[in-house]
Amino acid sequence: MSKLSKAIYEIHHMDTLANQNQWMNRIHPLVKFVLTVFYIGTVVSFPKYDMAGLAGMMVYPLVVFIIGDLSFLDSIYRLRIVLPLVCFVGLFNPFFDRVPVGTLGSFTITAGMISMVTLMLKGILTVLASYILIATTTIEKLCYALRLLHVPAFFVTQLMLTYRYVSVLLAEANRIMQAYSLRAPNQKGVHFKVWGSLTGQLLLRSMDRAGEVYESMCLRGYTGEYHFGDAIHARGKDYLYLLFWCCIFALFRLLPVLNLIGGLFVA
Amino acid sequence: MHMADALVVPAVAATMYACSAVAGGFSVKKVRLESDPKKIPVMGIMGAFVFATQMINFSIPGTGSSGHLCGGMLLSALLGPYAGFLTMIGVLLIQCLLFADGGILALGCNIWNMAFYGCFVGALLIWKPMMKKGATKGKIIAASILGCVLTLQLGAFSVSLETLASGVTDLPFITFVSTMQPIHLAIGLVEGLITAAVLCFVHEARPELLWGIQDTKKKEGRFSFKTTMAILAVVAVLIGGGLSLVASANPDGLEWSMQKITGSTELESEGTVYDDAAKVQETTAVLPDYSFKGSDSVLGTSFSGIVGGLVVVAVCVGSCYAFKFFRKKKTA
């Protein structure tokens, strides 16, 4: 499958997930957005050597993946983009920070190794959190949450249009590339002689399409702001859900919960 | 160059969010001032276009590898820095949410590193000044390459600074920078070439779509009155004063034909009318036979050329203005 086809599939897949009528999907979008930001903020605020404390934060994705019927494999696939840079930055820590902090049999564990694992764990947890958000919330609802946060309507409408047309233009680009590869077999990528014309044609068509979209929007009564339909009101259980998780995150951040629980069993 | 959440601490993320929010707020204000309702769909679809084309691999000749389009520079060349910046924010937000390319917390950093430099620095400091006097293919290529290289270098440097400020790596700053900058120099060059190819195509097909050159484009090919006069004067001096010195001493076509028939290059006319006309000409001619009166010097020939040229220019310009004057009168 080509890169473009994969992207189209991924967008459709995420759309399908977000439109499901699950318990998690029905939580108010602003609650989920605020909770995700709070979770990511808490995760990245852990000190670089606090691997044990950070491990406690795994409880959120663990619980939500189960109750939300989300695929763990799908979320792991998303790590392919983020992990290389995180690994590049973290892989050097064991070489520069060689202070021994413990041993595992005959193997000496250094502070650099701990900070490297912590960094990678942070990378994984933050990606999982954003996956939970997007897999249970549609872009329309996220944009609604952004409007509630007073993000300008102008920007939100543009964002929604971009999202709406991403799949359309991806499909168009895919068709162009398919036609090109049939005419230029065994060639990796687009030949430099047609860099301009191939992409330029798509660009001109996109510009023309923008004009048509605007006319259609005007015909449907567009006056500068996108209307989201009926307002989505947060219910009591939405606030409760937010409060519950915020307390859990604060608890794991401030106390060595895993150590305390472990201490109950190890005399 | 998308930064992940794990690479920043909350303080750095918040600072970069604040910086990006200021730039975003300023851009919203600027775009609103344009009060062009068509701008929103164009921005939305251009965002989708950049997103889609960034998935296309462009093969780099002789390397076996491929490159991608530089979104920031392309958007600012088409939409301007403010609308381009907002569109890039949309693209980065969707990339971060849908494809986990960058993080929600690191979005402020990514906006600054990619959208701010790409749109503001690329458009206002490179594209606009270079296109001030109209766009040419060469200028577009130069601006695209320079813009992409510079903005990517700035972005890569910012990534290093933000990572250093976050304290997540033990990698020395100099080592990190010296790894990031050369990689992004190569990426910038390739992205610049791809962006240049697309912008050159747009310039040839629909030049009115390019930002910052539309007004000057109308003037292209027309010189101002002063410039036209100066050029004509210089050309007249050069041709009349310089080239007249190397004029052929041989008879021209008509003279040559006459010489063949009559044996002389000049026709002898007899009669009072001819004599009177010749006397008037001798009296009024400033430079008889293209020389000063009573002299046959080279200087005289040059001077006559210059004067002749200027007189021709004056007659031509005068005729044109007279034509325009009478035409205006007729239409009125």
HADDOCK unambig.tbl for C-alpha pairs under 7 A between the chains (distance, minus, plus):
assign (segid A and resid 3 and name CA) (segid B and resid 55 and name CA) 6.54 0.50 0.50
assign (segid A and resid 4 and name CA) (segid B and resid 55 and name CA) 6.10 0.50 0.50
assign (segid A and resid 37 and name CA) (segid B and resid 105 and name CA) 6.86 0.50 0.50
assign (segid A and resid 40 and name CA) (segid B and resid 105 and name CA) 6.85 0.50 0.50
assign (segid A and resid 41 and name CA) (segid B and resid 10 and name CA) 5.92 0.50 0.50
assign (segid A and resid 44 and name CA) (segid B and resid 6 and name CA) 5.92 0.50 0.50
assign (segid A and resid 44 and name CA) (segid B and resid 8 and name CA) 6.98 0.50 0.50
assign (segid A and resid 44 and name CA) (segid B and resid 9 and name CA) 5.59 0.50 0.50
assign (segid A and resid 44 and name CA) (segid B and resid 10 and name CA) 6.74 0.50 0.50
assign (segid A and resid 45 and name CA) (segid B and resid 9 and name CA) 5.83 0.50 0.50
assign (segid A and resid 45 and name CA) (segid B and resid 10 and name CA) 6.21 0.50 0.50
assign (segid A and resid 48 and name CA) (segid B and resid 168 and name CA) 6.59 0.50 0.50
assign (segid A and resid 78 and name CA) (segid B and resid 99 and name CA) 6.45 0.50 0.50
assign (segid A and resid 78 and name CA) (segid B and resid 100 and name CA) 5.98 0.50 0.50
assign (segid A and resid 81 and name CA) (segid B and resid 100 and name CA) 6.93 0.50 0.50
assign (segid A and resid 81 and name CA) (segid B and resid 101 and name CA) 5.90 0.50 0.50
assign (segid A and resid 82 and name CA) (segid B and resid 4 and name CA) 5.97 0.50 0.50
assign (segid A and resid 82 and name CA) (segid B and resid 100 and name CA) 6.91 0.50 0.50
assign (segid A and resid 82 and name CA) (segid B and resid 101 and name CA) 6.23 0.50 0.50
assign (segid A and resid 82 and name CA) (segid B and resid 102 and name CA) 6.71 0.50 0.50
assign (segid A and resid 86 and name CA) (segid B and resid 7 and name CA) 6.93 0.50 0.50
assign (segid A and resid 89 and name CA) (segid B and resid 169 and name CA) 6.04 0.50 0.50
assign (segid A and resid 90 and name CA) (segid B and resid 169 and name CA) 6.03 0.50 0.50
assign (segid A and resid 92 and name CA) (segid B and resid 170 and name CA) 6.88 0.50 0.50
assign (segid A and resid 92 and name CA) (segid B and resid 171 and name CA) 6.00 0.50 0.50
assign (segid A and resid 93 and name CA) (segid B and resid 169 and name CA) 6.21 0.50 0.50
assign (segid A and resid 93 and name CA) (segid B and resid 170 and name CA) 5.12 0.50 0.50
assign (segid A and resid 93 and name CA) (segid B and resid 171 and name CA) 6.55 0.50 0.50
assign (segid A and resid 96 and name CA) (segid B and resid 170 and name CA) 6.00 0.50 0.50
assign (segid A and resid 96 and name CA) (segid B and resid 171 and name CA) 6.81 0.50 0.50
assign (segid A and resid 97 and name CA) (segid B and resid 170 and name CA) 6.78 0.50 0.50
assign (segid A and resid 119 and name CA) (segid B and resid 6 and name CA) 6.19 0.50 0.50
assign (segid A and resid 122 and name CA) (segid B and resid 6 and name CA) 5.10 0.50 0.50
assign (segid A and resid 123 and name CA) (segid B and resid 4 and name CA) 6.79 0.50 0.50
assign (segid A and resid 123 and name CA) (segid B and resid 5 and name CA) 6.54 0.50 0.50
assign (segid A and resid 123 and name CA) (segid B and resid 6 and name CA) 4.67 0.50 0.50
assign (segid A and resid 126 and name CA) (segid B and resid 5 and name CA) 6.36 0.50 0.50
assign (segid A and resid 127 and name CA) (segid B and resid 100 and name CA) 6.37 0.50 0.50
assign (segid A and resid 130 and name CA) (segid B and resid 97 and name CA) 6.52 0.50 0.50
assign (segid A and resid 134 and name CA) (segid B and resid 97 and name CA) 6.29 0.50 0.50
assign (segid A and resid 134 and name CA) (segid B and resid 98 and name CA) 6.89 0.50 0.50
assign (segid A and resid 158 and name CA) (segid B and resid 40 and name CA) 5.59 0.50 0.50
assign (segid A and resid 158 and name CA) (segid B and resid 41 and name CA) 6.71 0.50 0.50
assign (segid A and resid 158 and name CA) (segid B and resid 43 and name CA) 6.39 0.50 0.50
assign (segid A and resid 158 and name CA) (segid B and resid 44 and name CA) 4.68 0.50 0.50
assign (segid A and resid 159 and name CA) (segid B and resid 44 and name CA) 6.34 0.50 0.50
assign (segid A and resid 159 and name CA) (segid B and resid 90 and name CA) 5.15 0.50 0.50
assign (segid A and resid 161 and name CA) (segid B and resid 41 and name CA) 6.80 0.50 0.50
assign (segid A and resid 161 and name CA) (segid B and resid 44 and name CA) 4.78 0.50 0.50
assign (segid A and resid 161 and name CA) (segid B and resid 45 and name CA) 6.63 0.50 0.50
assign (segid A and resid 162 and name CA) (segid B and resid 44 and name CA) 4.23 0.50 0.50
assign (segid A and resid 162 and name CA) (segid B and resid 45 and name CA) 5.53 0.50 0.50
assign (segid A and resid 162 and name CA) (segid B and resid 47 and name CA) 5.47 0.50 0.50
assign (segid A and resid 162 and name CA) (segid B and resid 48 and name CA) 4.89 0.50 0.50
assign (segid A and resid 163 and name CA) (segid B and resid 48 and name CA) 6.85 0.50 0.50
assign (segid A and resid 165 and name CA) (segid B and resid 45 and name CA) 6.18 0.50 0.50
assign (segid A and resid 165 and name CA) (segid B and resid 48 and name CA) 5.62 0.50 0.50
assign (segid A and resid 166 and name CA) (segid B and resid 48 and name CA) 4.45 0.50 0.50
assign (segid A and resid 166 and name CA) (segid B and resid 51 and name CA) 6.80 0.50 0.50
assign (segid A and resid 166 and name CA) (segid B and resid 52 and name CA) 6.60 0.50 0.50
assign (segid A and resid 169 and name CA) (segid B and resid 48 and name CA) 6.52 0.50 0.50
assign (segid A and resid 169 and name CA) (segid B and resid 49 and name CA) 6.22 0.50 0.50
assign (segid A and resid 169 and name CA) (segid B and resid 52 and name CA) 6.01 0.50 0.50
assign (segid A and resid 170 and name CA) (segid B and resid 52 and name CA) 4.93 0.50 0.50
assign (segid A and resid 173 and name CA) (segid B and resid 52 and name CA) 6.62 0.50 0.50
assign (segid A and resid 188 and name CA) (segid B and resid 59 and name CA) 6.20 0.50 0.50
assign (segid A and resid 189 and name CA) (segid B and resid 57 and name CA) 4.74 0.50 0.50
assign (segid A and resid 189 and name CA) (segid B and resid 58 and name CA) 4.77 0.50 0.50
assign (segid A and resid 189 and name CA) (segid B and resid 59 and name CA) 4.59 0.50 0.50
assign (segid A and resid 189 and name CA) (segid B and resid 66 and name CA) 6.59 0.50 0.50
assign (segid A and resid 190 and name CA) (segid B and resid 57 and name CA) 6.33 0.50 0.50
assign (segid A and resid 190 and name CA) (segid B and resid 58 and name CA) 4.55 0.50 0.50
assign (segid A and resid 190 and name CA) (segid B and resid 59 and name CA) 5.36 0.50 0.50
assign (segid A and resid 191 and name CA) (segid B and resid 58 and name CA) 6.64 0.50 0.50
assign (segid A and resid 191 and name CA) (segid B and resid 59 and name CA) 5.75 0.50 0.50
assign (segid A and resid 192 and name CA) (segid B and resid 59 and name CA) 6.63 0.50 0.50
assign (segid A and resid 192 and name CA) (segid B and resid 60 and name CA) 6.94 0.50 0.50
assign (segid A and resid 195 and name CA) (segid B and resid 58 and name CA) 6.99 0.50 0.50
assign (segid A and resid 195 and name CA) (segid B and resid 194 and name CA) 6.33 0.50 0.50
assign (segid A and resid 195 and name CA) (segid B and resid 197 and name CA) 5.94 0.50 0.50
assign (segid A and resid 195 and name CA) (segid B and resid 198 and name CA) 6.78 0.50 0.50
assign (segid A and resid 196 and name CA) (segid B and resid 197 and name CA) 4.17 0.50 0.50
assign (segid A and resid 196 and name CA) (segid B and resid 198 and name CA) 4.01 0.50 0.50
assign (segid A and resid 196 and name CA) (segid B and resid 201 and name CA) 5.46 0.50 0.50
assign (segid A and resid 197 and name CA) (segid B and resid 198 and name CA) 6.83 0.50 0.50
assign (segid A and resid 197 and name CA) (segid B and resid 201 and name CA) 6.04 0.50 0.50
assign (segid A and resid 199 and name CA) (segid B and resid 198 and name CA) 6.26 0.50 0.50
assign (segid A and resid 200 and name CA) (segid B and resid 198 and name CA) 5.23 0.50 0.50
assign (segid A and resid 200 and name CA) (segid B and resid 201 and name CA) 5.94 0.50 0.50
assign (segid A and resid 200 and name CA) (segid B and resid 202 and name CA) 6.26 0.50 0.50
assign (segid A and resid 203 and name CA) (segid B and resid 49 and name CA) 6.84 0.50 0.50
assign (segid A and resid 206 and name CA) (segid B and resid 45 and name CA) 6.55 0.50 0.50
assign (segid A and resid 206 and name CA) (segid B and resid 49 and name CA) 6.92 0.50 0.50
assign (segid A and resid 207 and name CA) (segid B and resid 42 and name CA) 6.60 0.50 0.50
assign (segid A and resid 210 and name CA) (segid B and resid 41 and name CA) 5.41 0.50 0.50
assign (segid A and resid 210 and name CA) (segid B and resid 42 and name CA) 5.01 0.50 0.50
assign (segid A and resid 210 and name CA) (segid B and resid 45 and name CA) 6.04 0.50 0.50
assign (segid A and resid 213 and name CA) (segid B and resid 41 and name CA) 6.68 0.50 0.50
assign (segid A and resid 214 and name CA) (segid B and resid 38 and name CA) 6.19 0.50 0.50
assign (segid A and resid 214 and name CA) (segid B and resid 41 and name CA) 5.89 0.50 0.50
assign (segid A and resid 224 and name CA) (segid B and resid 37 and name CA) 6.82 0.50 0.50
